[in-house]
Amino acid sequence: MIIDTHVHIGNMLTFNMTEEDVIYSMDTYGIDYSIVSNIEAAEFDHQQRPVPKKYQHSQTECLERVIAFAKQYPERIGAAVWVRPYFEKAGYDLYKAIDDNRKYIKAVKFHPFHSVIPFDDKSMEPFIEICEHYGLPAVVHTGGSDAASCLRVYNMAKRHPKVSFVMVHMGLGTDNTEAIALVSKLPNLYGDTTWVSLQSTFKLIHAAGIGKVLFGSDNPIDGKDTYLCNSFGQRSLYQDYFNQAKKLLTEEQYDRLMWKNAAELFNIRIR
């Protein structure tokens, strides 16, 4: 059993990730369930410039596409609401969209790098209130800018002990040391494995326990075979999780890492 807690669809920036690629990759590489968000909600590009207006999509528009996907595969796909705090509010339309589709929604996705707002800024609070109101984990990109730093996620998690926070990437492009230390300090703060080496994940398990880490991948960011290799054919680090980790962990530890923690945190019922 494998639950991937960090999967995308959408055509935005340099990425074009389709529902078909997600299902292909799940079928091919043995993924039982994916939590999916729509990258078309990105507000700023990789250079921190606003995405051109003609390519901007509202929070609810982006959610509609993910919900349609989840409805098509209700036993395999869950939705994450990608919010747009720079251009939009946590208003009636967003609450109604979540109310109308609550059974398909598993998380609220934040990307401070593509929103250019520090995650612990007060303007984020209304969106965190949505997480608390619906009992949804906050799934937060970390890395690439001060706004998306691990420390800012820690600060927000400390202010909101009733909300669970997932520190996605555990500081993308770093050795993950800071993230591991911060995750270890709070019971409501978790790390995920997206572009994180198995060595770093084992360090987190040693420091914080097997219950504080979730499997995630960014699939299909490198194409429909992201779990196997990148777009240049180089071996994916996720092969270490599918193969090496299984040999180095007990069966219960491996199940915790690959699906049980996610099933509990995101309230996923696996038949």
C-alpha positions as CSV (number, residue, x, y, z in Angstrom):
1,M,0.0,0.0,0.0
2,I,1.3,3.5,-0.9
3,I,-0.3,6.9,-0.5
4,D,1.4,9.8,-2.3
5,T,0.5,13.0,-0.4
6,H,1.9,15.4,-2.9
7,V,0.8,15.1,-6.5
8,H,-0.2,17.7,-9.1
9,I,-2.2,18.4,-12.2
10,G,-2.3,21.5,-14.3
11,N,-0.7,23.5,-17.1
12,M,1.2,26.4,-15.7
13,L,4.7,27.9,-15.8
14,T,7.0,25.2,-17.4
15,F,4.8,22.3,-16.3
16,N,2.0,20.4,-18.0
17,M,0.7,17.6,-15.7
18,T,-2.3,15.7,-16.7
19,E,-4.9,13.5,-15.0
20,E,-3.9,10.8,-17.5
21,D,-0.3,10.9,-16.4
22,V,-1.2,10.7,-12.8
23,I,-3.3,7.6,-13.3
24,Y,-0.7,6.0,-15.6
25,S,2.0,6.5,-13.0
26,M,-0.2,5.2,-10.2
27,D,-1.0,2.1,-12.2
28,T,2.6,1.5,-13.3
29,Y,4.4,2.1,-10.0
30,G,1.9,0.7,-7.5
31,I,0.5,3.9,-5.9
32,D,-2.9,3.2,-4.3
33,Y,-4.0,6.8,-3.5
34,S,-2.8,10.3,-4.4
35,I,-3.7,13.7,-2.9
36,V,-3.7,16.1,-5.8
37,S,-3.6,19.9,-6.1
38,N,-3.8,22.1,-9.2
39,I,-0.7,24.0,-10.1
40,E,-2.7,26.5,-12.2
41,A,-3.4,28.3,-8.9
42,A,0.3,29.6,-8.9
43,E,0.3,33.4,-8.5
44,F,3.9,34.2,-9.3
45,D,6.4,32.5,-11.6
46,H,9.9,31.1,-10.7
47,Q,11.4,34.6,-11.0
48,Q,8.8,36.0,-8.6
49,R,7.0,37.8,-11.3
50,P,3.1,37.8,-11.5
51,V,1.8,35.1,-13.8
52,P,0.3,36.9,-16.8
53,K,-3.4,37.7,-16.2
54,K,-4.6,35.5,-19.1
55,Y,-3.1,32.5,-17.4
56,Q,-4.4,33.3,-13.9
57,H,-7.1,31.0,-12.5
58,S,-9.2,31.5,-9.4
59,Q,-9.0,29.3,-6.3
60,T,-12.4,27.9,-7.0
61,E,-11.7,27.3,-10.7
62,C,-8.6,25.3,-9.9
63,L,-10.4,23.4,-7.2
64,E,-13.2,22.5,-9.7
65,R,-10.7,20.6,-11.9
66,V,-9.3,18.6,-9.0
67,I,-12.7,17.8,-7.7
68,A,-13.8,16.5,-11.1
69,F,-10.7,14.3,-11.0
70,A,-11.5,13.0,-7.5
71,K,-15.1,12.3,-8.5
72,Q,-13.9,10.3,-11.5
73,Y,-11.6,8.2,-9.2
74,P,-13.1,8.5,-5.7
75,E,-11.3,5.5,-4.3
76,R,-7.9,6.7,-5.6
77,I,-7.8,10.5,-5.7
78,G,-8.2,13.1,-3.0
79,A,-8.2,16.9,-3.5
80,A,-6.0,19.6,-2.0
81,V,-7.3,23.2,-2.2
82,W,-4.4,25.3,-3.6
83,V,-5.1,28.8,-2.2
84,R,-4.1,32.2,-3.7
85,P,-3.5,34.5,-0.7
86,Y,-1.8,37.3,-2.7
87,F,-4.7,37.9,-5.2
88,E,-7.7,36.4,-3.3
89,K,-9.4,36.2,0.1
90,A,-10.6,33.3,2.1
91,G,-14.1,34.4,1.4
92,Y,-17.6,33.0,0.8
93,D,-16.9,31.5,-2.6
94,L,-14.0,29.4,-1.2
95,Y,-16.0,28.2,1.9
96,K,-18.9,27.3,-0.4
97,A,-16.7,25.4,-2.8
98,I,-15.2,23.4,0.1
99,D,-18.7,22.9,1.7
100,D,-20.1,21.5,-1.6
101,N,-17.2,19.1,-2.0
102,R,-16.0,18.4,1.5
103,K,-16.0,14.6,1.1
104,Y,-13.4,14.8,-1.7
105,I,-11.1,17.4,0.0
106,K,-8.2,16.2,2.1
107,A,-5.9,19.2,2.6
108,V,-5.3,22.9,1.9
109,K,-2.2,23.6,-0.2
110,F,0.0,26.6,0.4
111,H,2.9,27.7,-1.8
112,P,4.5,30.7,-0.3
113,F,7.2,30.8,-3.0
114,H,4.6,31.2,-5.7
115,S,2.5,33.6,-3.6
116,V,5.5,35.8,-2.4
117,I,3.9,36.1,1.0
118,P,5.8,34.9,4.1
119,F,3.9,31.9,5.4
120,D,3.7,33.3,9.0
121,D,2.4,36.7,7.8
122,K,-1.0,37.7,9.4
123,S,-2.6,37.8,5.9
124,M,-2.3,34.0,5.9
125,E,-4.4,33.6,9.1
126,P,-7.9,33.5,7.4
127,F,-6.7,30.6,5.3
128,I,-5.4,28.8,8.3
129,E,-8.8,29.4,9.9
130,I,-10.2,27.4,7.0
131,C,-7.9,24.5,7.9
132,E,-9.1,24.6,11.5
133,H,-12.7,25.0,10.6
134,Y,-12.8,21.9,8.4
135,G,-10.1,19.9,10.2
136,L,-7.9,19.9,7.1
137,P,-4.1,19.7,7.3
138,A,-2.1,22.6,5.9
139,V,0.4,21.3,3.3
140,V,3.1,23.9,2.8
141,H,5.9,24.2,0.2
142,T,9.2,25.0,1.8
143,G,12.4,26.2,0.1
144,G,13.5,28.7,-2.5
145,S,12.8,31.9,-0.7
146,D,12.5,33.5,2.8
147,A,8.7,33.6,2.4
148,A,8.8,29.8,2.1
149,S,11.3,29.1,4.8
150,C,10.9,26.2,7.2
151,L,11.1,28.5,10.2
152,R,8.0,30.4,9.0
153,V,6.0,27.2,8.8
154,Y,7.2,26.3,12.3
155,N,6.1,29.8,13.5
156,M,2.6,29.3,12.1
157,A,2.3,25.7,13.4
158,K,3.3,27.0,16.9
159,R,0.5,29.6,16.8
160,H,-2.1,27.1,15.7
161,P,-1.7,23.8,17.7
162,K,-5.1,22.5,16.6
163,V,-4.0,22.5,12.9
164,S,-1.6,19.9,11.4
165,F,1.1,21.3,9.1
166,V,3.1,19.4,6.6
167,M,6.5,20.9,5.8
168,V,6.7,19.8,2.1
169,H,10.3,19.3,0.8
170,M,11.7,20.0,4.3
171,G,13.5,22.9,2.8
172,L,13.9,22.3,-0.9
173,G,17.6,22.4,-2.0
174,T,19.0,22.1,1.5
175,D,20.4,19.2,3.6
176,N,17.1,19.3,5.5
177,T,18.9,19.7,8.9
178,E,16.8,22.8,9.9
179,A,13.5,21.2,8.9
180,I,14.3,18.0,10.9
181,A,15.1,20.0,14.0
182,L,11.9,22.1,13.7
183,V,9.6,19.1,12.9
184,S,11.0,17.4,16.1
185,K,9.8,20.3,18.3
186,L,6.1,20.4,17.6
187,P,3.5,17.6,17.7
188,N,1.4,19.1,14.9
189,L,4.3,19.6,12.4
190,Y,5.3,16.9,9.9
191,G,7.8,16.4,7.1
192,D,7.4,14.8,3.7
193,T,9.7,13.1,1.3
194,T,9.3,15.2,-1.8
195,W,12.8,15.5,-3.3
196,V,14.2,14.5,0.1
197,S,16.9,11.8,0.2
198,L,16.2,8.6,2.0
199,Q,19.2,9.4,4.3
200,S,17.5,12.7,5.4
201,T,14.2,10.9,6.0
202,F,16.0,8.3,8.2
203,K,17.5,11.2,10.2
204,L,14.0,12.6,10.7
205,I,12.7,9.3,11.8
206,H,15.5,9.0,14.3
207,A,15.0,12.5,15.6
208,A,11.2,12.7,15.7
209,G,9.8,9.2,15.3
210,I,8.3,7.2,12.4
211,G,5.0,9.0,12.9
212,K,6.2,12.4,11.8
213,V,7.0,11.7,8.1
214,L,4.8,11.2,5.0
215,F,5.6,9.9,1.5
216,G,5.2,12.6,-1.2
217,S,6.8,13.0,-4.6
218,D,5.6,16.0,-6.8
219,N,4.4,13.4,-9.3
220,P,4.2,13.8,-12.3
221,I,6.5,16.8,-12.3
222,D,9.2,15.0,-14.3
223,G,6.7,13.3,-16.6
224,K,4.6,10.2,-16.2
225,D,7.6,8.1,-15.1
226,T,8.6,10.5,-12.3
227,Y,8.8,7.7,-9.8
228,L,11.4,5.9,-12.0
229,C,13.5,8.7,-13.5
230,N,13.7,12.4,-14.3
231,S,13.1,13.9,-17.8
232,F,16.8,13.2,-18.6
233,G,16.5,9.5,-17.7
234,Q,18.4,9.8,-14.5
235,R,17.2,7.5,-11.7
236,S,14.6,8.9,-9.3
237,L,15.4,9.1,-5.6
238,Y,11.9,7.6,-5.0
239,Q,13.3,4.2,-6.1
240,D,15.1,4.3,-2.8
241,Y,11.8,4.5,-1.0
242,F,10.2,1.7,-3.0
243,N,13.2,-0.7,-2.7
244,Q,15.9,0.2,-0.2
245,A,13.7,1.6,2.6
246,K,11.6,-1.6,2.5
247,K,14.7,-3.6,3.4
248,L,16.0,-1.2,6.1
249,L,12.7,-0.6,8.0
250,T,10.4,-3.0,9.8
251,E,7.2,-3.8,8.1
252,E,5.2,-1.6,10.5
253,Q,7.7,1.3,10.0
254,Y,7.6,1.0,6.3
255,D,3.8,1.0,6.3
256,R,3.8,4.1,8.5
257,L,6.1,5.9,6.1
258,M,4.4,4.9,2.9
259,W,0.7,5.1,3.9
260,K,-0.5,4.7,7.5
261,N,0.6,8.1,8.7
262,A,-1.0,9.7,5.6
263,A,-4.2,7.7,6.0
264,E,-4.6,9.0,9.6
265,L,-3.5,12.6,9.0
266,F,-5.7,13.1,5.9
267,N,-8.6,10.9,7.0
268,I,-8.3,8.5,4.1
269,R,-10.2,5.3,4.2
270,I,-8.5,2.6,2.3
271,R,-10.6,-0.4,1.4
